[in-house]
Amino acid sequence: MHNIEPYYFWRDLYIAAEDELSPFYQYFNSEIEYTHAIYNHIIHPQWDSIGSPTLFIKVLFVDYEMGYSVIELMGEWNDCTHNDIMFLKRDIIDLMIKEGINKYILIGENILIFHPDSDDYYSEWFDDIEDGWIAAINFRKHVLDDFSKANLDYYINFGNQLNNINWTAYQPQQLFDLVSNYLTKRLG
């Protein structure tokens, strides 16, 4: 797992640690020291901690004018034991919502498993972004099955075309347009 690093080809467009409005403003990631682990598996030092021992993220891009963010996730999304959604919602998403972000693209290729609990924080997140949406792209099938069993499809858009996007082939605005157009057709 230490070889799986966050997507870095948009770093010339956006770096969360340099964005004064970002929850990760002035956050330091070592280039060489491995400081985080998920259980006994060391992870790449470029992943950002949200306070959870099992879920790490990287805010890859934010556009405040358009009101969207692209966030890559890594690890085990464990609401049952670690309440990961609480850390994500309270410490990251709430701060982004205050800055006008109401559309979220969550990239889940590196989420290995999902352990659901209550849907309270998902419901709150959904209610807080009244005219926005949450899209989960490229999550593993068994994770999406668990999302469905937990009824998260009320709050998060996932599956179908959202699970087959070669997102690294796009620039952030192109990815946002692709996801937004799909959701407009799907929800409209």
C-alpha positions as a Markdown table, in Angstrom:
| # | Residue | x | y | z |
|---|---|---|---|---|
| 1 | Met | 0.0 | 0.0 | 0.0 |
| 2 | His | 3.0 | 2.3 | 0.4 |
| 3 | Asn | 3.3 | 2.6 | -3.4 |
| 4 | Ile | -0.3 | 3.8 | -3.9 |
| 5 | Glu | 0.1 | 7.6 | -4.0 |
| 6 | Pro | -2.6 | 10.2 | -4.6 |
| 7 | Tyr | -3.0 | 11.5 | -8.2 |
| 8 | Tyr | -0.4 | 14.2 | -8.7 |
| 9 | Phe | -0.8 | 15.4 | -12.3 |
| 10 | Trp | -3.1 | 18.2 | -11.3 |
| 11 | Arg | -0.6 | 19.6 | -8.8 |
| 12 | Asp | 0.3 | 22.4 | -11.3 |
| 13 | Leu | -3.3 | 23.5 | -11.1 |
| 14 | Tyr | -4.1 | 23.1 | -7.3 |
| 15 | Ile | -2.4 | 22.2 | -4.1 |
| 16 | Ala | -4.6 | 22.1 | -1.0 |
| 17 | Ala | -1.7 | 23.0 | 1.3 |
| 18 | Glu | -1.3 | 26.3 | -0.6 |
| 19 | Asp | -5.0 | 27.2 | -0.7 |
| 20 | Glu | -5.8 | 29.6 | 2.2 |
| 21 | Leu | -9.5 | 28.4 | 2.1 |
| 22 | Ser | -8.6 | 24.7 | 2.3 |
| 23 | Pro | -8.9 | 22.6 | 5.4 |
| 24 | Phe | -5.4 | 21.5 | 4.5 |
| 25 | Tyr | -3.9 | 24.9 | 4.3 |
| 26 | Gln | -0.2 | 24.7 | 5.4 |
| 27 | Tyr | -0.6 | 20.9 | 5.9 |
| 28 | Phe | 2.8 | 19.3 | 5.6 |
| 29 | Asn | 3.4 | 16.0 | 3.8 |
| 30 | Ser | 6.8 | 14.5 | 3.9 |
| 31 | Glu | 8.3 | 13.4 | 0.6 |
| 32 | Ile | 10.3 | 10.6 | 2.1 |
| 33 | Glu | 9.1 | 9.8 | 5.7 |
| 34 | Tyr | 6.2 | 7.3 | 6.0 |
| 35 | Thr | 4.2 | 8.7 | 8.9 |
| 36 | His | 0.8 | 7.1 | 8.4 |
| 37 | Ala | -0.4 | 3.5 | 8.4 |
| 38 | Ile | -3.7 | 1.7 | 8.0 |
| 39 | Tyr | -3.6 | -1.0 | 10.6 |
| 40 | Asn | -0.1 | -2.4 | 10.0 |
| 41 | His | 0.2 | -1.3 | 6.4 |
| 42 | Ile | 2.3 | 1.8 | 5.8 |
| 43 | Ile | 0.8 | 4.2 | 3.2 |
| 44 | His | 2.4 | 6.8 | 0.9 |
| 45 | Pro | 3.3 | 10.0 | 2.8 |
| 46 | Gln | 1.3 | 12.2 | 0.4 |
| 47 | Trp | -2.1 | 11.1 | 1.7 |
| 48 | Asp | -3.7 | 13.6 | 4.1 |
| 49 | Ser | -5.0 | 12.5 | 7.5 |
| 50 | Ile | -8.6 | 13.5 | 8.5 |
| 51 | Gly | -8.2 | 12.1 | 12.0 |
| 52 | Ser | -9.3 | 8.6 | 11.2 |
| 53 | Pro | -6.9 | 5.7 | 11.6 |
| 54 | Thr | -8.3 | 4.0 | 8.5 |
| 55 | Leu | -9.4 | 6.6 | 6.0 |
| 56 | Phe | -7.1 | 9.1 | 4.3 |
| 57 | Ile | -7.8 | 11.6 | 1.5 |
| 58 | Lys | -6.3 | 14.0 | -1.0 |
| 59 | Val | -8.2 | 17.1 | -2.1 |
| 60 | Leu | -7.0 | 17.1 | -5.7 |
| 61 | Phe | -8.8 | 20.1 | -6.9 |
| 62 | Val | -11.2 | 22.8 | -5.8 |
| 63 | Asp | -13.0 | 25.5 | -7.9 |
| 64 | Tyr | -14.6 | 28.0 | -5.7 |
| 65 | Glu | -16.3 | 29.8 | -8.6 |
| 66 | Met | -18.0 | 26.7 | -9.9 |
| 67 | Gly | -18.4 | 25.3 | -6.3 |
| 68 | Tyr | -16.9 | 21.9 | -6.8 |
| 69 | Ser | -14.2 | 19.7 | -5.3 |
| 70 | Val | -12.5 | 16.5 | -6.4 |
| 71 | Ile | -11.4 | 14.3 | -3.5 |
| 72 | Glu | -9.5 | 11.0 | -3.8 |
| 73 | Leu | -9.9 | 8.5 | -0.9 |
| 74 | Met | -7.6 | 5.8 | 0.4 |
| 75 | Gly | -8.1 | 2.9 | 2.8 |
| 76 | Glu | -11.0 | 1.5 | 4.7 |
| 77 | Trp | -14.1 | 3.6 | 5.0 |
| 78 | Asn | -15.2 | 2.5 | 8.5 |
| 79 | Asp | -18.2 | 4.3 | 9.9 |
| 80 | Cys | -19.0 | 1.4 | 12.2 |
| 81 | Thr | -15.9 | 1.4 | 14.3 |
| 82 | His | -14.1 | 4.7 | 13.6 |
| 83 | Asn | -17.0 | 6.9 | 12.5 |
| 84 | Asp | -15.0 | 8.0 | 9.4 |
| 85 | Ile | -17.9 | 9.9 | 7.9 |
| 86 | Met | -18.0 | 12.1 | 11.0 |
| 87 | Phe | -14.3 | 13.0 | 10.6 |
| 88 | Leu | -14.8 | 13.7 | 6.8 |
| 89 | Lys | -18.0 | 15.7 | 7.3 |
| 90 | Arg | -16.9 | 17.8 | 10.4 |
| 91 | Asp | -13.3 | 18.4 | 9.6 |
| 92 | Ile | -13.3 | 18.7 | 5.9 |
| 93 | Ile | -16.7 | 19.0 | 4.2 |
| 94 | Asp | -18.2 | 21.5 | 6.7 |
| 95 | Leu | -15.2 | 23.8 | 6.1 |
| 96 | Met | -15.6 | 23.4 | 2.3 |
| 97 | Ile | -19.3 | 24.1 | 2.5 |
| 98 | Lys | -18.6 | 27.4 | 4.3 |
| 99 | Glu | -16.5 | 28.3 | 1.3 |
| 100 | Gly | -19.3 | 27.6 | -1.2 |
| 101 | Ile | -18.5 | 24.1 | -2.3 |
| 102 | Asn | -21.7 | 22.2 | -2.9 |
| 103 | Lys | -20.6 | 19.6 | -5.5 |
| 104 | Tyr | -18.3 | 16.8 | -4.6 |
| 105 | Ile | -16.6 | 14.2 | -6.8 |
| 106 | Leu | -15.3 | 11.4 | -4.6 |
| 107 | Ile | -12.8 | 9.0 | -6.2 |
| 108 | Gly | -12.9 | 5.6 | -4.6 |
| 109 | Glu | -10.6 | 3.3 | -6.5 |
| 110 | Asn | -8.4 | 3.0 | -3.4 |
| 111 | Ile | -11.2 | 2.3 | -0.9 |
| 112 | Leu | -10.8 | -1.3 | 0.0 |
| 113 | Ile | -13.9 | -1.9 | 2.1 |
| 114 | Phe | -16.8 | 0.0 | 3.6 |
| 115 | His | -18.4 | -0.6 | 7.0 |
| 116 | Pro | -21.7 | 1.3 | 7.3 |
| 117 | Asp | -23.3 | 2.6 | 10.5 |
| 118 | Ser | -25.9 | 5.4 | 10.7 |
| 119 | Asp | -26.7 | 7.5 | 7.7 |
| 120 | Asp | -27.0 | 10.7 | 9.8 |
| 121 | Tyr | -23.9 | 12.4 | 8.5 |
| 122 | Tyr | -24.7 | 11.5 | 4.9 |
| 123 | Ser | -28.1 | 13.0 | 5.3 |
| 124 | Glu | -26.7 | 16.1 | 6.9 |
| 125 | Trp | -24.2 | 16.5 | 4.1 |
| 126 | Phe | -26.9 | 16.1 | 1.5 |
| 127 | Asp | -29.1 | 18.6 | 3.3 |
| 128 | Asp | -26.2 | 21.1 | 3.6 |
| 129 | Ile | -25.6 | 21.2 | -0.2 |
| 130 | Glu | -29.2 | 22.0 | -1.2 |
| 131 | Asp | -28.5 | 22.7 | -4.9 |
| 132 | Gly | -25.4 | 20.5 | -5.1 |
| 133 | Trp | -24.6 | 16.8 | -5.3 |
| 134 | Ile | -22.2 | 14.1 | -4.2 |
| 135 | Ala | -20.9 | 11.7 | -6.9 |
| 136 | Ala | -18.8 | 8.6 | -6.1 |
| 137 | Ile | -16.8 | 7.5 | -9.1 |
| 138 | Asn | -14.8 | 4.2 | -9.6 |
| 139 | Phe | -15.6 | 2.6 | -6.3 |
| 140 | Arg | -15.2 | -1.2 | -6.1 |
| 141 | Lys | -18.3 | -3.3 | -6.7 |
| 142 | His | -18.4 | -4.7 | -3.2 |
| 143 | Val | -18.1 | -1.2 | -1.7 |
| 144 | Leu | -21.0 | 0.0 | -3.9 |
| 145 | Asp | -23.0 | -3.0 | -2.8 |
| 146 | Asp | -22.4 | -2.0 | 0.8 |
| 147 | Phe | -23.4 | 1.6 | -0.1 |
| 148 | Ser | -26.6 | 0.3 | -1.5 |
| 149 | Lys | -27.3 | -1.9 | 1.5 |
| 150 | Ala | -26.8 | 1.2 | 3.8 |
| 151 | Asn | -29.2 | 3.2 | 1.5 |
| 152 | Leu | -26.6 | 5.8 | 0.8 |
| 153 | Asp | -28.0 | 6.1 | -2.7 |
| 154 | Tyr | -30.4 | 8.6 | -1.2 |
| 155 | Tyr | -27.5 | 11.0 | -0.6 |
| 156 | Ile | -24.6 | 9.9 | -2.9 |
| 157 | Asn | -24.8 | 9.3 | -6.7 |
| 158 | Phe | -22.9 | 6.2 | -7.7 |
| 159 | Gly | -22.9 | 3.2 | -10.1 |
| 160 | Asn | -23.6 | 2.9 | -13.8 |
| 161 | Gln | -21.5 | 5.3 | -15.8 |
| 162 | Leu | -20.0 | 6.9 | -12.7 |
| 163 | Asn | -18.2 | 3.7 | -12.1 |
| 164 | Asn | -16.5 | 3.6 | -15.5 |
| 165 | Ile | -14.8 | 6.9 | -15.8 |
| 166 | Asn | -11.2 | 7.1 | -16.9 |
| 167 | Trp | -10.9 | 10.3 | -14.8 |
| 168 | Thr | -7.2 | 10.7 | -15.1 |
| 169 | Ala | -7.6 | 11.3 | -18.8 |
| 170 | Tyr | -9.4 | 14.6 | -18.0 |
| 171 | Gln | -8.5 | 18.0 | -16.6 |
| 172 | Pro | -10.6 | 18.9 | -13.5 |
| 173 | Gln | -13.1 | 21.1 | -15.4 |
| 174 | Gln | -13.6 | 18.4 | -18.0 |
| 175 | Leu | -14.2 | 15.8 | -15.3 |
| 176 | Phe | -16.6 | 18.1 | -13.5 |
| 177 | Asp | -18.5 | 18.8 | -16.8 |
| 178 | Leu | -18.7 | 15.1 | -17.5 |
| 179 | Val | -20.0 | 14.1 | -14.1 |
| 180 | Ser | -22.3 | 17.2 | -13.9 |
| 181 | Asn | -23.8 | 16.5 | -17.3 |
| 182 | Tyr | -24.4 | 12.8 | -16.4 |
| 183 | Leu | -26.1 | 13.7 | -13.2 |
| 184 | Thr | -28.2 | 16.3 | -14.8 |
| 185 | Lys | -29.5 | 13.7 | -17.3 |
| 186 | Arg | -29.8 | 11.1 | -14.5 |
| 187 | Leu | -31.6 | 13.3 | -12.0 |
| 188 | Gly | -33.6 | 15.3 | -14.5 |
